[in-house]
Amino acid sequence: MTFMHWKIPGSAGDTVRIQLDTPAFVRLLDALNFEYYKRGSKYSGEGGWSDKRNVEFSLPYKGTFYVTVDLGGQAGVVKATCDVSRR
């Protein structure tokens, strides 16, 4: 599977904003679930399919998180940016 991702170290309450140019799957995963995601194994996280141009997540606790963007195996190209606002 082809995907893009960002590594986000942060604290509880930090806001992660992703801007998309086309609908896509957008997920916020902790480090362990990101490893599962990369392997194609069952994983758990926030998010899913979004047809909105802007997606926001609030970090639940201090740690390292990953934001992933993909098209779920569908053909196409998505462009995305990711910004973090510190609390």
C-alpha distances in whole Angstrom, upper triangle without the diagonal:
4,6,10,12,16,18,21,24,27,30,30,31,29,27,23,23,20,21,19,20,18,17,14,12,14,15,17,17,19,18,18,16,13,13,13,10,8,9,8,12,14,15,17,18,19,18,16,16,18,20,22,22,23,22,23,23,26,26,27,29,29,26,23,20,16,15,12,11,8,9,8,6,10,11,12,13,14,16,17,19,20,24,26,29,31,33
4,7,10,14,17,20,23,25,28,29,29,27,25,22,21,18,18,16,17,16,15,12,12,13,14,17,17,19,18,19,17,14,14,15,11,10,12,11,15,17,17,19,18,19,18,16,16,17,19,21,20,21,20,22,22,25,25,27,28,28,25,22,19,15,14,10,9,7,8,9,8,10,10,11,10,11,13,14,16,18,21,23,27,29,32
4,7,10,13,16,20,22,25,26,26,23,21,18,17,14,15,13,15,14,14,10,10,10,11,13,14,16,16,17,15,12,13,14,10,9,12,12,15,16,15,17,16,16,15,13,14,15,17,18,17,18,17,18,18,21,21,23,25,25,22,19,16,12,10,7,6,5,8,9,9,11,12,11,10,9,11,11,13,14,18,20,23,25,28
4,7,10,13,17,19,22,24,24,21,19,15,15,12,13,12,14,14,14,11,11,10,11,12,13,15,15,17,15,12,14,15,12,11,14,15,17,19,17,18,16,16,15,14,15,15,17,18,16,16,15,17,17,20,19,22,23,23,20,17,14,10,8,6,5,7,10,12,13,14,15,13,11,9,9,8,10,11,14,16,20,22,25
4,7,10,13,16,19,20,20,18,16,13,13,11,13,13,16,16,16,13,12,10,9,10,10,12,12,14,13,10,12,14,11,10,14,15,17,18,16,16,14,14,14,14,15,16,18,18,17,16,14,15,14,17,16,19,19,19,16,13,10,7,5,4,6,9,13,14,16,17,18,17,14,12,11,10,10,9,12,14,17,19,22
4,6,10,12,16,17,18,15,14,10,11,10,13,14,17,18,18,15,14,11,11,10,10,12,11,15,14,11,13,16,14,13,17,18,19,20,17,17,15,15,15,16,18,17,20,19,17,16,14,14,13,15,14,17,17,16,14,10,8,6,5,7,9,12,16,17,19,21,22,20,17,15,13,10,9,7,10,11,14,16,19
4,7,10,13,15,16,14,14,11,13,13,16,17,20,22,21,18,17,14,12,10,10,10,9,13,13,10,12,15,14,14,17,19,20,20,17,17,15,15,16,18,20,20,23,22,20,18,16,15,14,15,13,15,15,13,11,7,6,5,7,9,12,15,19,20,22,24,25,24,21,18,17,14,13,10,11,11,14,15,18
4,6,10,12,13,10,10,8,11,12,15,18,21,22,22,19,18,14,12,10,10,10,10,14,14,12,15,17,16,16,20,21,22,21,18,17,14,14,16,18,20,20,23,21,20,17,15,13,11,12,9,12,12,10,8,6,5,6,7,11,14,17,21,22,24,26,27,26,23,20,18,15,13,10,9,8,11,11,14
4,7,10,12,10,11,11,14,15,19,21,25,26,26,23,21,18,15,12,12,10,10,14,15,14,16,19,18,19,22,23,23,23,20,18,16,16,18,21,24,23,26,25,23,20,18,16,13,12,10,12,10,8,6,4,6,9,11,14,18,21,25,25,28,30,31,29,27,24,22,19,16,13,12,10,12,10,13
4,7,9,6,9,9,13,15,19,22,25,27,26,24,22,18,16,12,13,11,13,16,17,16,19,21,20,21,24,25,25,25,21,19,16,16,18,21,24,23,26,24,23,20,17,14,12,10,7,10,8,6,6,6,8,11,12,16,19,23,26,27,29,31,33,31,29,25,24,20,17,14,12,9,9,8,9
4,6,6,9,11,15,17,21,24,28,29,28,26,24,20,18,14,14,13,14,17,18,18,21,23,22,24,27,28,27,26,22,20,17,16,19,22,25,24,27,25,25,21,19,15,12,9,7,8,6,4,6,9,10,13,15,19,22,25,28,29,32,34,35,34,31,28,26,23,20,16,14,11,10,8,8
4,6,9,11,15,18,21,24,28,29,27,26,23,20,17,14,14,13,15,18,18,19,22,23,23,25,27,28,27,25,21,18,16,15,17,21,24,23,26,24,24,21,18,14,11,7,5,5,4,5,8,11,11,14,16,19,22,25,28,29,32,34,36,34,32,29,27,24,21,18,16,12,11,9,8
4,6,9,13,16,19,22,26,27,26,24,22,19,17,14,15,15,18,20,20,20,23,25,24,26,29,29,28,26,23,20,16,15,17,20,23,22,24,22,22,18,15,12,9,5,5,6,7,9,11,13,13,15,16,19,21,25,28,28,32,33,35,33,31,27,26,22,20,16,14,11,9,8,6
4,7,10,13,17,20,23,25,24,23,21,17,16,13,14,14,17,20,20,19,22,24,23,24,28,28,28,26,23,20,17,15,16,20,22,21,23,21,20,16,14,10,8,6,5,8,9,9,11,12,11,13,13,17,19,23,26,27,30,31,33,31,28,25,23,19,17,13,10,7,6,5,5
4,6,10,13,16,20,21,21,19,18,15,14,11,14,15,18,20,20,19,22,24,22,24,27,27,27,26,22,19,16,13,14,17,19,17,20,17,16,12,10,7,6,5,6,10,11,12,13,13,12,13,12,15,17,20,23,24,28,28,30,28,25,22,20,16,14,10,8,6,5,7,7
4,7,10,13,17,18,18,16,15,11,11,9,12,13,16,19,18,16,20,21,19,21,24,24,25,24,20,18,14,12,12,15,17,15,17,15,14,10,8,6,5,6,7,11,13,13,13,12,10,10,9,12,13,17,20,21,24,25,26,24,22,18,16,13,10,7,6,5,6,9,11
4,7,10,13,15,15,14,14,11,11,11,14,16,19,21,20,18,22,23,20,22,25,25,26,25,22,20,16,13,12,14,15,13,15,12,10,7,6,5,7,9,11,14,17,17,17,16,13,12,10,12,12,16,18,20,23,23,24,22,20,16,14,10,8,6,5,6,8,11,13
4,7,10,12,12,11,11,8,10,10,14,17,19,21,19,17,21,22,19,20,23,23,24,23,21,19,16,13,11,13,13,11,12,10,8,6,5,6,9,12,13,17,19,19,19,17,14,12,9,10,9,12,15,17,20,20,21,18,16,12,10,7,6,4,7,9,11,15,17
4,7,9,10,11,12,10,13,14,17,20,22,25,22,20,24,24,21,22,25,25,26,26,23,22,19,16,14,14,13,11,11,9,5,5,7,9,12,15,17,20,23,23,22,20,17,15,12,12,10,13,15,18,20,19,20,17,14,10,8,5,5,7,9,12,14,17,20
4,6,7,8,10,9,13,15,18,21,23,25,23,20,23,24,20,21,24,23,25,25,23,22,19,17,14,13,12,9,9,8,5,6,8,11,14,18,20,23,25,26,25,22,19,16,13,12,9,11,12,15,17,16,16,13,11,7,6,5,7,9,12,15,18,21,23
4,7,9,12,12,16,18,21,25,26,28,26,23,26,27,23,23,26,25,28,27,26,25,23,20,17,16,14,11,10,9,6,9,12,15,18,21,23,26,29,29,28,26,23,20,16,15,11,12,12,16,17,16,15,12,9,6,6,7,9,12,15,18,21,24,27
4,6,10,11,15,18,21,25,26,28,25,23,25,25,22,22,25,23,26,25,24,24,21,19,16,14,11,9,7,8,7,10,12,16,18,22,24,27,29,30,29,27,23,20,16,14,11,11,10,13,15,13,12,10,8,6,7,9,12,14,18,21,23,26,28
4,7,9,13,16,19,23,25,26,23,21,24,23,20,21,23,21,23,23,21,21,19,16,13,11,7,6,4,7,7,10,11,14,17,20,22,25,28,29,28,25,22,19,15,13,10,9,8,11,13,11,12,11,10,8,10,10,13,15,18,21,23,26,28
4,6,10,13,16,20,21,22,19,17,20,20,16,17,20,18,20,19,18,18,16,14,11,8,6,6,7,9,9,11,10,14,15,19,20,23,25,27,25,23,19,16,12,10,7,6,5,8,10,10,11,10,10,7,10,10,13,14,17,19,22,25,27
4,7,10,13,16,18,19,16,14,17,16,13,14,17,15,16,16,14,14,12,11,8,5,4,6,9,11,12,12,10,13,14,17,18,20,23,24,22,20,16,13,10,8,6,5,6,7,10,11,13,13,12,10,12,11,14,14,17,19,21,24,26
4,7,10,14,16,17,14,13,16,16,12,14,17,16,17,16,14,13,10,8,6,5,6,7,10,10,11,10,8,10,10,14,15,17,19,20,19,17,13,10,7,6,5,7,9,10,13,14,16,15,14,11,12,10,11,11,14,15,18,20,22
4,6,10,12,14,11,10,13,13,10,12,15,14,15,14,11,9,7,6,4,6,9,10,13,13,14,13,10,10,9,12,12,14,16,18,16,14,10,8,6,5,7,9,12,12,15,17,19,18,17,14,15,13,13,12,14,15,17,19,21
4,7,10,12,9,9,12,13,11,13,16,16,16,15,11,9,6,5,6,9,12,13,16,16,16,14,11,10,7,9,9,10,12,14,12,11,7,6,5,7,9,12,15,15,18,20,22,22,20,17,17,14,14,12,13,13,15,16,18
4,7,8,6,6,9,10,9,11,14,14,13,12,9,7,5,7,9,11,14,16,19,19,20,18,14,13,11,12,10,11,12,13,11,9,6,5,6,8,11,14,17,16,19,21,24,23,22,19,20,17,17,14,16,15,18,18,19
4,6,5,6,9,10,10,12,14,15,14,13,10,9,7,10,12,15,18,20,23,23,23,21,17,16,13,13,10,10,10,11,8,7,5,6,9,11,15,17,20,19,22,25,27,27,25,23,22,20,19,16,17,16,18,18,19
4,6,5,6,9,10,11,13,14,14,14,11,11,10,13,15,17,21,22,26,25,25,23,20,19,16,16,13,13,13,12,9,6,6,7,10,12,16,18,21,20,22,25,27,27,25,23,23,21,20,17,19,17,20,20,21
4,5,5,7,9,10,11,13,11,11,9,9,10,14,16,18,21,23,27,27,27,25,22,21,18,18,15,15,15,15,12,10,9,10,13,14,17,19,22,20,22,25,28,28,27,25,25,23,23,21,22,21,23,23,24
4,5,5,6,9,10,10,9,8,5,6,7,11,13,14,18,20,23,24,25,23,20,19,16,17,15,15,15,16,13,11,9,9,11,11,15,16,18,17,19,22,25,25,24,23,23,21,21,19,21,20,23,23,24
4,5,5,6,9,10,10,10,8,9,9,12,13,14,17,19,22,23,23,22,19,18,16,17,15,16,16,16,13,10,8,7,9,9,12,13,16,15,17,20,22,23,21,20,20,18,19,17,19,18,22,22,24
4,5,5,6,9,9,10,9,11,12,15,17,17,20,22,26,26,26,25,22,22,20,21,18,19,19,19,15,13,11,10,12,12,15,15,18,17,18,22,24,24,23,22,23,21,22,20,22,22,25,25,27
4,5,5,6,5,6,6,9,11,14,16,16,19,21,25,26,27,26,22,22,20,22,19,20,20,20,17,15,13,12,14,12,15,15,18,15,17,20,23,24,23,22,24,22,23,22,24,24,27,27,29
4,5,5,6,7,6,9,10,12,13,13,15,18,21,23,23,22,20,20,18,20,19,19,20,21,18,15,13,11,11,9,12,11,14,12,13,17,19,20,20,19,20,19,20,19,22,22,25,26,28
4,5,8,10,10,12,13,16,16,16,18,20,23,24,24,24,21,22,20,22,21,22,22,22,19,16,14,11,12,10,12,12,14,13,13,17,19,20,19,18,20,19,20,19,22,23,26,27,29
4,5,9,10,13,15,18,19,18,20,23,26,27,28,27,25,25,23,25,23,24,25,25,21,19,17,15,16,14,15,14,16,14,14,18,20,22,21,21,23,22,24,23,26,26,30,30,32
4,7,8,12,14,17,17,15,17,20,23,25,26,26,23,24,23,25,24,24,25,26,23,20,18,15,16,13,14,13,14,11,12,16,18,20,20,20,22,22,24,23,26,27,30,31,33
4,6,10,13,16,17,16,18,22,25,27,28,27,24,25,23,25,23,23,24,25,22,20,18,16,17,15,17,16,17,14,15,19,21,23,23,23,25,24,26,25,27,28,31,31,33
4,7,10,14,15,14,17,20,23,25,27,26,23,23,21,23,21,21,22,24,21,20,17,16,17,15,17,16,17,14,16,19,22,24,24,24,26,24,26,25,27,27,30,30,31
4,7,10,12,12,15,18,22,23,25,23,20,20,18,19,18,17,18,20,18,16,14,13,13,13,15,15,17,14,17,20,23,24,24,22,24,22,23,22,24,23,26,26,27
4,7,10,11,14,17,21,22,23,22,18,17,15,16,15,14,16,18,16,15,12,12,13,13,15,16,18,16,19,21,24,25,25,23,24,22,23,21,22,22,24,24,25
4,7,9,13,15,18,19,20,18,15,14,11,12,11,11,13,16,14,13,10,10,10,11,13,15,17,15,19,21,24,24,23,21,22,19,20,17,19,18,20,21,21
4,7,11,12,16,16,17,15,11,10,8,10,10,10,13,16,15,14,11,11,10,11,12,14,16,15,19,21,23,23,22,20,20,18,18,16,17,16,18,19,20
4,7,8,12,12,14,12,9,9,8,11,12,13,17,19,18,17,13,12,10,10,10,12,13,13,17,18,21,20,19,17,17,15,16,15,16,16,18,20,21
4,6,10,11,13,13,10,12,12,15,16,17,20,22,21,19,16,14,11,10,9,10,10,10,14,15,17,17,17,15,16,15,17,16,18,19,21,23,24
4,7,9,12,12,10,13,14,17,19,20,23,25,24,22,19,16,13,11,10,9,9,9,12,12,15,15,15,13,15,14,16,16,19,21,23,25,26
4,5,8,9,8,11,13,16,18,20,24,25,25,23,19,17,13,12,10,11,10,12,15,14,16,15,15,12,14,12,14,15,17,19,21,24,25
4,7,9,9,13,15,19,22,24,27,29,28,26,22,20,16,15,12,13,11,13,16,15,16,15,14,12,13,13,15,16,19,21,22,26,27
4,6,7,10,13,17,20,22,25,27,27,25,22,20,16,15,13,14,14,16,19,18,19,17,16,13,13,12,14,14,16,18,19,23,24
4,7,10,14,17,20,23,25,27,26,24,21,19,15,15,12,14,14,17,20,18,19,16,15,11,11,9,11,12,14,16,18,21,23
4,7,10,14,16,19,22,23,23,22,19,17,13,14,12,15,16,18,21,21,21,19,17,13,12,10,10,10,11,13,14,18,19
4,7,10,13,16,19,20,20,19,15,14,11,12,11,14,15,17,20,20,22,20,18,14,13,11,10,9,11,12,13,16,18
4,7,10,13,15,17,17,16,14,13,11,13,13,16,18,20,23,23,25,23,21,17,16,13,12,10,10,10,10,13,14
4,6,9,12,14,14,14,11,11,9,12,13,17,19,20,23,24,26,25,23,19,18,15,14,11,11,10,11,12,13
4,6,9,11,12,13,11,12,12,15,17,20,23,23,27,28,30,28,26,23,22,18,16,13,12,10,10,10,10
4,6,7,9,9,8,11,11,14,17,20,23,24,27,28,30,29,27,24,23,19,17,14,13,10,10,10,10
4,7,9,11,10,13,14,17,20,23,25,25,29,30,33,32,30,27,26,23,21,17,17,14,14,13,12
4,6,9,10,13,15,18,21,25,28,27,31,33,35,34,32,29,28,24,22,19,18,14,14,13,12
4,7,9,13,15,19,22,25,29,29,32,34,36,34,32,29,28,24,22,18,17,14,14,11,11
4,6,10,13,16,20,23,27,26,29,31,33,32,30,27,26,23,21,17,16,14,15,13,14
4,7,10,13,17,20,24,24,26,28,30,29,27,24,23,20,18,15,15,13,15,14,15
4,7,10,14,17,20,20,23,25,27,26,24,21,20,17,16,13,13,12,14,14,16
4,6,10,13,17,17,19,22,23,22,20,18,17,14,13,11,12,12,15,16,18
4,7,10,14,15,17,19,20,19,17,14,14,11,10,8,11,11,14,16,18
4,7,10,11,14,15,17,16,14,12,12,10,11,10,13,14,18,20,22
4,7,9,11,12,14,13,11,8,9,8,10,10,14,16,19,21,24
4,6,8,9,10,10,9,8,10,10,13,14,17,19,23,25,27
4,6,5,7,7,8,8,11,12,15,17,20,23,26,28,30
4,6,9,10,11,11,14,15,18,19,23,24,27,30,32
4,7,9,11,12,15,17,20,21,25,27,30,33,35
4,6,9,11,15,16,20,22,25,28,31,34,36
4,7,10,14,16,20,22,26,29,32,35,37
4,7,10,13,17,20,23,26,30,33,35
4,7,10,14,17,20,23,27,30,32
4,6,10,13,17,20,23,26,29
4,7,11,14,17,20,24,27
4,7,10,14,17,20,23
4,7,10,14,17,20
4,7,10,13,16
4,7,10,13
4,6,9
4,6
4
